[in-house]
């Protein structure tokens, strides 16, 4: 395919062996079978998040029928799954299609340099912690996720260094942490807290969620009535059953999210009424479960079968809303005068976003600052040749977005082969450079997103530079959309 582009080790190098990397490898095998591909994984195991994180109760916050791979259906009757089940599913999927044979583990990518003269990427890798390697590739795919694997989000907690007990962060959970019959305070109200609390409440003496501001926490049955109905009529034909359940999980959340965007006040009323029915009488809804924002302006937290609210009703867990004044040797003092006395503090304060895994990128020996560039169709970076990245959705399953990206890039690679093209580069026109209005790349108002806005690429208000929208539009764009506008296609000589 890239015969005229110069000698390389691979046609495509994928960075990252998580959900995105494994899915991309499958699509390349399926649609571009003549390409030489490899996956570089910095850790010793595939799985990304599901291999790295070890905190109690870790589970998906999206349904597995769409978070799982479209080419290998999730067969459990539970839409939400624990981390070890997801990891097993990923390993089995990779092995089933020989993808695991293409992964080079303990290969951390340090630098990636593109040469316009050679039409190739030179990729510098540290293997097994110390061995330096260099490999060349024609195309470079970043499937590195969206957060920093080594550094958590910095969220100052006054006096935390004074605390004499144990301080744990979910991203670096101490596997030997003993919280049996201990008083635990979890600082934060996001998806991690909602996952941790019911799991830890089973053993802890008591666990308190300390939040500065509340989130929407919605119960989700492991199997709803519509799924049971589909299985009743189509259980005899698994392929149809799987497709119908997957279609349900694509369509219903899409309708819900867009209802919330278009009728925010009505949606807010519905959400708050549902939450009110879940709460025990001793926990007031205001201020503990009355967010200042509308549903899906920040991520909505899901708890399977209402396990979070069950922990509250059982009295094993509670919620405290307030601002920390200081942490002492034995307590957390709030500005409202209240004081908590934990044995263990868990700082579930969020993830630090990091684009492209922190890889140092250069183009023709010049440093390439990703944050200065606009994103083409949500899949490629302006002025960055022969490269793509994967970013899923923030209001739907990550894998839906990852697969739309993979299918579009496979289509582009096949078109390059057909036209004997060796280099493609997204470019803004001169007029766009002067007038293109910038809009948020991620449609969320969460603190961790706001803190990262200056370190992630930009999106534009119109044209090929608009941010990702929703799956139905994106998959049609991947199949039939314009892939020539704002793109240089350079043929081999």
Secondary structure, 3 states (H helix, E strand, C coil): CCHHHCCCCEEEEEECCCHHHHHHHHHHHHHCCCCCEEEECCCCCCCCHHHHCCCCCCECCCCHHHHCCCCCCCCCCCCCCEHHHHHHHHHHHHHHCCHHHHEECCEEEEEEEEECCCCEEEEEEEECCCEEEEEEEEEEEECCCCECCCCCCCCCCCCHHHCCCEEECHHHCCCCCCCCCCEEEEECCCHHHHHHHHHHHCCCCEEEEEECCCCCEEEECCCCHHHHHHHHHHCCCHHHHHHHHHHHHHHHHHHHHHHHHHCHHHHHHHHHHHHHHHCCCCCCHHHHCCCCCCCCCCCCEEEECCHHHHHHHCCCEEEEECCEEEECCCCEEECCCCEECCCEEEECCCCCECHHHHCEEEECCEECCHHHCEEECCCEECCCCCEEECCCCCCCCHHHHHHHHHHHHHHHHHHHHHHCEEEEEECCCHHHHHHCCEECCCCCCCHHHHHHCCCCCEEECCHHHCCCCCHHHHHHHHHHCCCCCCEEEEECC
